[in-house]
């Protein structure tokens, strides 16, 4: 069974409940993961590419982790690392892309330098996690 098949298993049932945030059904989670994986692919992430995540806890990290695993390989990192720690893990994993929250992740961005593409994530007004401008 694939990850996507698992997500499609119980479409109306709650899949994720974020305290103080949205309750996301399996159908919504599946749709968001597929859409975000497509955005990652459009930005150049493919099978075998590592997509590093420097995101705080919340729906964004859940959707991004699953989407990164579909588009390539997910490499989650503690968003509170210092620049040198980010640099070490980005180099160690060979990350092609780094995901940060929109307007955040300064230490991670600096560590990425010019060798790693940085993509911002946001949750739009409808509650969908996306990369602004990536379609």
C-alpha positions in Angstrom: 0.0 0.0 0.0 1.4 3.4 -0.9 1.3 6.5 1.2 -1.3 8.1 -1.0 -3.5 5.0 -0.8 -3.4 5.1 3.0 -4.3 8.8 2.9 -7.3 8.1 0.7 -8.5 5.3 3.0 -11.1 7.2 5.1 -11.9 10.4 3.2 -14.3 12.1 5.7 -12.5 11.0 8.9 -10.2 13.4 10.7 -6.6 12.7 9.9 -4.9 15.5 11.7 -6.1 17.7 14.6 -3.8 20.6 15.4 -4.5 22.1 18.8 -5.7 25.7 18.2 -5.6 25.0 14.5 -7.6 23.2 11.8 -8.9 19.6 11.8 -7.9 18.1 8.5 -9.8 15.2 7.0 -8.0 12.4 5.1 -9.5 13.7 1.9 -8.1 17.2 2.5 -4.7 15.9 3.7 -4.4 13.7 0.6 -5.3 16.6 -1.7 -2.9 18.9 0.0 0.0 16.4 0.0 -0.5 15.6 -3.7 -0.7 19.3 -4.6 2.4 20.2 -2.6 4.4 17.2 -3.9 3.5 18.5 -7.4 4.7 22.0 -6.5 8.0 20.5 -5.2 8.4 18.5 -8.5 7.7 21.7 -10.5 10.5 23.3 -8.5 12.9 20.5 -9.4 12.6 18.0 -6.6 12.4 14.4 -7.9 13.0 10.8 -6.8 16.1 10.5 -4.8 16.4 14.3 -4.1 16.4 15.3 -0.5 13.9 18.0 0.6 15.0 19.4 4.0 12.3 20.9 6.3 13.0 23.5 8.9 9.4 24.1 10.0 7.8 24.6 13.4 5.1 22.1 14.5 1.8 22.5 12.8 -0.2 21.4 9.8 2.5 22.8 7.5 5.2 20.4 8.7 2.8 17.4 8.5 1.7 18.2 4.9 5.3 19.1 3.8 6.9 16.0 5.3 4.4 13.7 3.5 4.7 15.7 0.2 8.5 15.7 0.4 8.5 11.9 0.9 6.4 11.6 -2.2 8.4 14.0 -4.4 11.8 12.8 -3.2 13.1 12.1 0.3 12.2 14.1 3.3 14.9 15.3 5.6 13.3 17.0 8.6 15.4 19.2 10.9 14.8 21.0 14.1 13.8 24.6 13.2 15.7 25.9 16.2 19.1 24.7 15.0 21.8 27.4 14.7 23.3 28.2 11.3 26.3 25.8 11.7 24.0 23.0 12.6 21.8 23.6 9.6 24.9 23.8 7.4 26.1 20.5 8.7 22.8 18.7 8.1 22.2 20.3 4.7 25.6 19.2 3.6 25.3 15.8 5.3 22.0 15.0 3.6 22.9 16.6 0.3 19.6 18.5 0.4 18.5 19.9 -2.9 15.7 22.0 -1.4 15.0 23.6 2.0 11.5 24.4 3.2 11.1 27.3 5.6 8.0 29.2 6.9 7.1 32.2 4.9 9.3 35.1 6.2 11.0 32.8 8.7 13.9 30.4 9.0 16.7 33.0 8.8 19.4 30.7 10.2 18.4 27.9 7.9 18.3 30.3 4.9 21.8 31.6 5.7 23.1 28.0 6.0 21.6 27.0 2.7 23.7 29.7 0.9 23.6 29.3 -2.9 23.9 25.6 -3.0 20.3 24.7 -1.8 17.1 26.1 -3.2 15.0 27.7 -0.5 11.2 27.5 -0.8 8.8 29.2 1.6 5.6 27.5 2.8 2.4 29.2 3.9 -1.1 28.3 4.7 -3.5 30.3 2.6 -6.9 31.7 3.6 -8.6 28.4 2.7 -6.3 26.4 5.0 -4.3 24.9 2.2 -0.5 24.5 2.6 1.4 25.8 -0.4 4.5 27.2 -1.9 3.5 30.8 -2.9 4.0 31.3 -6.6 4.7 27.6 -7.4 1.3 27.0 -9.0 
